[in-house]
């Protein structure tokens, strides 16, 4: 999704980037992990406006109430995945944001000769 040049530049510094692509009358919500660490996405807020009003969806990992299509709450480094398809035939604006926890703790074993 192209916002504007400033927003696109800011997204380059974020671990998670949420983008929306239009496909016919559907809005496809993608999430990309461009950081160094795995992330656990807790919720995606999906807001849309129509000629008659607006709506908000609170998407959560499966099997929660309104769940996204990606099969996990965890998103590995370098992955871009389709999370939700909103049928938006009368939508004017669609916007989304993700709430996530970045998992950065690591422990290692010493090497063992075999």
C-alpha positions in Angstrom: 0.0 0.0 0.0 1.4 3.3 -0.9 0.6 5.9 1.7 2.8 8.9 1.0 6.6 9.2 0.7 7.0 10.1 4.4 5.0 7.2 5.6 6.7 4.7 3.2 10.1 6.0 4.5 9.0 5.5 8.2 7.8 1.9 7.4 11.4 1.0 6.5 12.3 1.3 10.2 9.5 -0.7 11.6 9.7 -4.4 12.4 6.1 -5.1 11.3 4.5 -3.5 8.2 0.8 -3.9 7.5 -0.2 -3.2 4.0 -3.6 -3.3 2.1 -4.0 -4.3 -1.5 -7.2 -3.8 -3.5 -8.3 -6.9 -5.5 -11.6 -6.3 -7.2 -14.0 -5.4 -4.4 -11.9 -7.0 -1.7 -9.3 -5.5 0.6 -6.4 -7.9 1.2 -4.5 -7.3 4.5 -0.9 -8.4 4.5 1.6 -8.4 7.4 5.3 -8.4 6.8 8.0 -9.1 9.4 11.1 -7.2 8.2 12.9 -7.2 11.5 15.5 -9.5 13.0 13.2 -11.3 15.5 10.2 -13.5 15.4 7.0 -11.6 16.5 3.8 -12.6 18.2 0.9 -10.7 16.8 -1.8 -10.3 19.4 -4.4 -8.3 17.4 -5.0 -6.5 14.1 -7.4 -3.6 14.1 -9.1 -3.2 10.8 -11.1 0.0 10.3 -13.1 0.9 7.2 -15.4 3.7 6.2 -18.4 3.5 3.9 -20.8 6.0 2.5 -23.2 5.2 5.3 -20.7 5.1 8.3 -17.8 3.0 9.4 -16.8 -0.2 11.1 -14.0 -1.7 13.1 -12.9 -5.4 13.2 -10.6 -6.7 16.0 -8.9 -9.7 14.3 -7.1 -12.3 16.5 -5.3 -15.6 16.0 -7.4 -18.7 15.3 -9.6 -20.0 16.8 -10.7 -16.7 18.4 -14.0 -15.0 17.5 -13.1 -13.0 14.4 -9.8 -14.7 13.4 -7.4 -14.0 10.6 -6.6 -16.6 8.0 -2.9 -17.0 8.7 -2.6 -20.2 10.9 -0.5 -18.8 13.7 0.0 -15.8 16.0 3.8 -16.0 15.3 5.4 -14.5 12.2 9.0 -15.4 11.4 11.6 -13.0 10.1 11.4 -12.3 6.4 7.8 -13.5 5.9 5.0 -11.6 4.3 1.6 -13.3 4.7 -2.0 -12.7 3.8 -3.9 -12.2 7.1 -7.4 -11.3 6.1 -9.7 -10.6 3.1 -12.3 -8.0 3.7 -15.2 -7.8 1.2 -15.2 -4.1 0.8 -17.7 -3.5 -2.1 -19.0 -0.2 -0.5 -15.8 0.8 1.4 -14.3 4.2 0.8 -11.2 3.8 3.1 -9.7 0.7 4.7 -6.8 1.0 7.2 -5.2 -1.5 9.6 -2.7 -1.7 12.3 -1.1 -4.7 14.2 -0.4 -5.0 17.9 2.6 -7.3 18.5 5.3 -8.4 20.8 8.8 -8.8 19.4 10.6 -11.9 20.8 14.3 -11.0 21.2 15.6 -13.2 24.0 17.9 -16.0 22.9 20.0 -18.5 24.7 22.7 -20.8 23.1 24.4 -24.0 24.1 28.1 -24.4 24.0 29.3 -26.5 21.0 29.7 -30.2 21.6 32.2 -32.2 19.6 30.8 -35.6 18.4 
